[in-house]
Amino acid sequence: MKFIKFWIFLKLLFFNIIGKLSGKQDTGFETPVIAGLDAIVKYEGKTIGFATNISFDEDFELQGIRTLGFHGDRDFKSMGYNCNVTVGTFVLYGNVDDALPTPSRATILKTGLVDFEILDLNTGDTLYILQSCKCATVGASFEGTALATKNTTWRCREVKGKTVS
């Protein structure tokens, strides 16, 4: 019984701390928390409706420099750059246009590069700009108990946003 009371106390404490950190309660300070529902995505200046998620991974392709007499990498050199962006959207049918147009096999080489912009829903501030992206893969999921989704992966040349120097 003591364990259950302690567990409930920990859960209440956890949610109280998270609530304070999210800035949603009147705590006297604002701490930004980026959540999926707190961000909107723009594709070529147009808001993508019904987006389920967006994520990106930057790989700076670092190569370790090893020398005699030193255990492990002494330094790093850059061998390239790779960035993959994954965008998930709901697939709607009827008179609703696809908010995220993607190329077909016949048009992939002819389509140009596009930009994605991720904005804070509350302030409208730009969080990240994914520049010069090209669609690499397109997939769809039709589950029996869920909405149909389209998942796309994009190759990106550059990510601009809040960086650490």
N, C-alpha and C positions, 0 to 999 in steps of 0.2 A: 504494500500500500504506500509506503514511504517512497519507493521508486517511482510509482505512478505520479504522485504529487510532485516529486522533483522533476520528472520528465515534462509535466504540464508547465511547471515554472520555467524550465529552460525554453520551451516552445514560445511561451508568452514573452519572455525576455528577448528571444531571437526576433520575433515579429515586431516588437517594440523598437528594437535597435534598427531593423531594416526600415521601418516606417519613418524613423527619424532621419536616417541617412538618405532616404529618397527625396527628402525635401517636401513631401506632401503634407506633413503636419507643421504646425506653427512652432518651429524650434528656434527662430531668430536667425537662421542661416539657411542658405540654399546649397545643397550638394547635388550636382547633376548625376543622374542615373540613366544610362541609355538602355532602354528595354525595347523589345520588338514592337510593342504597341506605341512607343513614344517616338518613333522615327518614321519618316515617310521617304519614299524613294522616287526620284524623278529620272526619267529616261528621255534624253534629248529635250529637256525642258518641260516635259509632260509628266504629270503625276501618274504613277502606275497604280491603278485601283486594285484592290483585293490582293495585295501582295502578302504572302505568308512569311517570307523570310528573305534576307539577303546577308551574305557573308563573303569575306574575301581573305585570301592568304597571300602574303608577300614572301617570296623566297629570294634572299639576296645572294644565294649560291656562293657561300664563303668556303674557301679552301684553306685548311690549316697549314701553316708553315712549320715544319719540323726541322730541328737541327741536332747535331751530335752533342751529347752532353746535357741535353735538356729533356726532361720527361714530359711528353704531351706537346700540345701546340704552343709555339712561342708567339705567334701572331697570326693574322688572317689576311688573305688577299681575295678580292672579289673576282669571281669567275663568270658572273652574269647576273641576270635578274629575271624573275618569273613571278607573275601575279595571276591567280585564278579567282574569279568572282562567281559565286553561286547565287542564283535568284530563283525563288519559288513563288509561283502565282497560282491563284485559283483559275480553273478553266470553266468559263461560263458559256452557255449556248443560247441560241435565239438571236435576238437583235442586238446583242452586246458584242462590241468589237473587242478583240484581244488587246489588252493594255500593253502587252510586251510582244511586239512583232518579232519574229525570228525568221532567218533565212531558210530556204529549202536547199536540197542538194544541188539543184540547178542554179541557184542564185548566190550561193555562199561566197564564191570568188568575186562576184560583182558588187556585193554589198559593202558599204563603207564602214568606217569605224564610228562608234557611238560613245557617249559619255553617260555615266550614272552619277547622280548627286544624292547624297543621303543627308536629310535635314532633321533637326530636332523639331518634333511636333509642337512643343510648347512655345518655343522662342522663334522658330523659323530660321535659326542659325544653321549654316552649312557645317556638317560634321566631317564629311569626306567627299571628295570628288574623284571618281574612278574614270580616268581619261583614256581615250583611244582604245575602246574595248571591241572585240569581235567575238561573235558567238562561236563556241567550239562544240558544244553538245546540247541536244534537246531531248527531253524525256517526258513522259506523261505517266500518271498514276491514277487508275480508276478502281478505287476500293469500294467494296459493297456498302459500307456504313459511313462513308465520308465523302466530302466534296472531291471532285476530280482536281488534280493539280498538275501543273506543268513545271518541270525543273530544268533550268538551263545553266550551263557553265560557260563563262566568258573568259577569254584571255585579255589581259589588260596591260597597257604599256606603263602606266604610272598612277600612283595613288597620291593625292594631295589632301592634306588634313593636318590635324594636330599631331605634331611630331616632337620627339625628344632630340635635342641637339647635344 
